[in-house]
Amino acid sequence: MAYYLGIDGGGSKTTCVVGTELSLLAQAVAGPSNITRVGEVRARESLHQAIREACANAKIEPRQIERTCIGVAGADARRLLA
């Protein structure tokens, strides 16, 4: 079975969901992940926490995720590709 991860990161919270092609399995909410507002360390911590909790709630390991879609406020493609 294929598992998918979706992340919506912003200045006040980060929401992460895990699902399959047919259903939503789990959700988790963590702190903010807008790197320009909270800095790289806090943004990374929030993202990691949301991913770990969503996967744990879905009873899967993060390594089982096959595809991820992420939207994070404050992200800059130039920074990511540097």
C-alpha positions as CSV (number, residue, x, y, z in Angstrom):
1,M,0.0,0.0,0.0
2,A,1.3,3.5,-0.9
3,Y,1.3,6.1,1.8
4,Y,1.3,9.9,1.1
5,L,2.2,12.8,3.3
6,G,0.8,16.3,3.1
7,I,2.2,19.3,5.0
8,D,0.7,22.8,5.4
9,G,3.2,25.0,7.2
10,G,2.6,28.5,8.4
11,G,3.5,31.2,10.8
12,S,1.2,29.9,13.6
13,K,1.1,26.1,13.1
14,T,2.1,23.2,10.9
15,T,-0.5,20.6,9.9
16,C,0.6,17.2,8.6
17,V,-1.7,14.5,7.2
18,V,-1.0,10.9,6.2
19,G,-3.2,9.0,3.8
20,T,-3.5,6.4,1.0
21,E,-5.0,6.8,-2.4
22,L,-8.4,6.2,-0.8
23,S,-8.4,7.6,2.7
24,L,-7.0,9.9,5.3
25,L,-5.3,7.9,8.0
26,A,-4.0,10.4,10.5
27,Q,-3.3,14.1,11.2
28,A,-1.0,16.0,13.5
29,V,-0.5,19.6,14.3
30,A,2.8,21.2,15.6
31,G,4.2,24.6,16.0
32,P,5.0,27.2,13.3
33,S,7.3,26.4,10.4
34,N,7.5,29.7,8.5
35,I,11.3,30.0,8.4
36,T,11.3,33.8,8.0
37,R,9.3,34.2,11.1
38,V,10.7,31.6,13.5
39,G,14.1,30.7,12.1
40,E,15.5,27.5,10.6
41,V,15.9,25.6,13.9
42,R,12.3,26.1,15.1
43,A,10.8,25.5,11.6
44,R,12.7,22.3,11.3
45,E,11.7,21.1,14.8
46,S,8.0,21.8,14.0
47,L,8.2,20.0,10.7
48,H,9.9,17.0,12.2
49,Q,7.4,16.9,15.1
50,A,4.4,17.1,12.8
51,I,5.7,14.3,10.5
52,R,6.7,12.0,13.4
53,E,3.3,12.4,15.1
54,A,1.2,12.0,11.9
55,C,3.1,8.8,11.0
56,A,2.8,7.5,14.6
57,N,-1.0,8.2,14.5
58,A,-1.2,6.3,11.2
59,K,0.8,3.5,12.7
60,I,3.5,3.7,10.0
61,E,7.2,4.6,9.9
62,P,8.2,7.8,8.1
63,R,10.3,5.7,5.8
64,Q,7.1,4.1,4.4
65,I,6.0,7.4,2.9
66,E,6.2,7.2,-0.9
67,R,5.3,10.8,-1.9
68,T,5.1,14.1,-0.2
69,C,3.4,17.4,-1.0
70,I,4.4,20.4,1.1
71,G,3.4,24.0,1.2
72,V,5.2,26.2,3.7
73,A,4.8,29.9,4.1
74,G,8.1,31.8,3.9
75,A,9.9,29.1,1.9
76,D,12.1,30.4,-0.9
77,A,13.1,28.1,-3.7
78,R,16.4,30.0,-4.2
79,R,17.3,29.1,-0.6
80,L,16.2,25.5,-1.0
81,L,18.2,25.1,-4.2
82,A,21.4,26.8,-3.0
